[in-house]
Amino acid sequence: MYKLLVRPVLFLFAPESIHHFTFRFIKIAFTIPFVKTIVAAFYSARNPKLEREVFGIKFPNPIGLAAGFDKDAKLFDQLSAFGFGFIEIGTLTPKPQPGNDKPRLFRLPEDSGLVNRMGFNNEGVDAAVLRLKNNRNKVIIGGNIGKNKLTPNEEALNDYVYCFNALFDWVDYFVVNVSSPNTPGLRDLQEKEPLTKLLSELQKLNSAKAKSKPILLKIAPDLTNSQLDDIIEILRETKIAGVIATNTTISREKLKTTNEELKTIGAGGLSGLPVRERSTEVIKYLSVKSGKAFPIIGVGGIHSPEDAIEKLNAGASLVQLYTGFIYEGPGLAKKICKALI
Ligand SMILES: Cc1cc2nc3c(=O)[nH]c(=O)nc-3n(C[C@H](O)[C@H](O)[C@H](O)COP(=O)(O)O)c2cc1C
């Protein structure tokens, strides 16, 4: 019904406007008594077979909502009713920032993809913390952190430390995002030396806490095999908990969308079905080459149960989705869960 009736109407409007409209609609609808219970009954699958314990956290199911959808932690409780076992908020930065000029989000319907150059638009980590204090239902939350656009890379560590400390009591795991293509220079932090320094410092802070939290690194699908070898080495050295593979790609290969359309859209990260294969390759490479040394959350182009199973078979312990939720609708997480059962 979603693909036949709802999606054609939603796709008549600009993607970012529809995102905000849907957000407001869900927020208001969920204030009506029993709406959350009804939505959860319709869209969630509960079964002990779905439960997973990964990096010390017990997940009710292995399907998460990827970062970027609920950047400011405004809707995690309501979104969990759509069958997600965990929600990743962010990317959050220390100071609020508006992100890039609009339009900055584009659909590629022929390819079931999206291109975005949002540029970490968010209201700042402190505003998100105020909302997370209301996590009464104890939804499992990942805190995805980044740096402000105006912070030079040499001072990036301070931004990550600020977000880490602010969020520490309110999230279950952390994600260090150095892989967004939309913050100039950010991906340079994926190089061996700056990345080792950044992760070691965060891990040092983490170890000093009474009970440390898992820190994961989110990587781009555009890394070469030799860069992936570096990532394995860095994980061994810094002993962080795992990897999220992958973020969006800057590649525009093998698309049905014409070059002219792509030129009009311009720069940004491509997500959805076009990134599926590469993201699975990265997961497989890391898993095999490291000898399954650390857990991997697989993300990129999951639009069906088969796509999720492909990621799990490649070595992912958990998966996440974003673009598939837009193209396939609110029933996708449950559909995957049912197939897993
Ligand atoms: C509009 C949009 C915004 C995103 N924002 C973020 C972000 O702020 N931080 C992040 O780590 N990933 C972000 N992502 C990347 C997703 O979390 C995910 O890694 C990527 O889209 C691949 O998964 P998918 O094919 O299921 O969408 C964003 C993706 C989209 C489409």
The ligand as an SDF file (V2000), in Angstrom:
LIG
                    3D

 31 33  0  0  0  0  0  0  0  0999 V2000
   19.6960   12.5620    4.0520 C   0  0  0  0  0  0  0  0  0  0  0  0
   20.7720   11.7500    4.6800 C   0  0  0  0  0  0  0  0  0  0  0  0
   21.4540   12.2700    5.7810 C   0  0  0  0  0  0  0  0  0  0  0  0
   22.4570   11.5350    6.3960 C   0  0  0  0  0  0  0  0  0  0  0  0
   23.1050   12.0620    7.4830 N   0  0  0  0  0  0  0  0  0  0  0  0
   24.0570   11.3260    8.0980 C   0  0  0  0  0  0  0  0  0  0  0  0
   24.7100   11.8380    9.2400 C   0  0  0  0  0  0  0  0  0  0  0  0
   24.4130   12.9370    9.7190 O   0  0  0  0  0  0  0  0  0  0  0  0
   25.6790   11.0740    9.8190 N   0  0  0  0  0  0  0  0  0  0  0  0
   26.0230    9.8350    9.3420 C   0  0  0  0  0  0  0  0  0  0  0  0
   26.8920    9.1860    9.9090 O   0  0  0  0  0  0  0  0  0  0  0  0
   25.4080    9.3240    8.2560 N   0  0  0  0  0  0  0  0  0  0  0  0
   24.4370   10.0410    7.6370 C   0  0  0  0  0  0  0  0  0  0  0  0
   23.8020    9.5170    6.5450 N   0  0  0  0  0  0  0  0  0  0  0  0
   24.2480    8.1920    6.0130 C   0  0  0  0  0  0  0  0  0  0  0  0
   23.3760    7.0410    6.4960 C   0  0  0  0  0  0  0  0  0  0  0  0
   23.4200    6.9080    7.8910 O   0  0  0  0  0  0  0  0  0  0  0  0
   23.8230    5.7130    5.8440 C   0  0  0  0  0  0  0  0  0  0  0  0
   25.1280    5.4050    6.2810 O   0  0  0  0  0  0  0  0  0  0  0  0
   23.8310    5.7790    4.3250 C   0  0  0  0  0  0  0  0  0  0  0  0
   22.7480    6.5360    3.8370 O   0  0  0  0  0  0  0  0  0  0  0  0
   23.7580    4.3950    3.6760 C   0  0  0  0  0  0  0  0  0  0  0  0
   22.6060    3.7010    4.0830 O   0  0  0  0  0  0  0  0  0  0  0  0
   21.2280    3.6590    3.2280 P   0  0  0  0  0  0  0  0  0  0  0  0
   21.6040    3.2240    1.8370 O   0  0  0  0  0  0  0  0  0  0  0  0
   20.3640    2.6840    3.9510 O   0  0  0  0  0  0  0  0  0  0  0  0
   20.6700    5.0340    3.2450 O   0  0  0  0  0  0  0  0  0  0  0  0
   22.7970   10.2390    5.9030 C   0  0  0  0  0  0  0  0  0  0  0  0
   22.0870    9.7090    4.8160 C   0  0  0  0  0  0  0  0  0  0  0  0
   21.0890   10.4420    4.2120 C   0  0  0  0  0  0  0  0  0  0  0  0
   20.3570    9.8530    3.0360 C   0  0  0  0  0  0  0  0  0  0  0  0
  1  2  1  0
  2  3  1  0
  2 30  2  0
  3  4  2  0
  4  5  1  0
  4 28  1  0
  5  6  2  0
  6  7  1  0
  6 13  1  0
  7  8  2  0
  7  9  1  0
  9 10  1  0
 10 11  2  0
 10 12  1  0
 12 13  2  0
 13 14  1  0
 14 15  1  0
 14 28  1  0
 15 16  1  0
 16 17  1  0
 16 18  1  0
 18 19  1  0
 18 20  1  0
 20 21  1  0
 20 22  1  0
 22 23  1  0
 23 24  1  0
 24 25  2  0
 24 26  1  0
 24 27  1  0
 28 29  2  0
 29 30  1  0
 30 31  1  0
M  END
$$$$
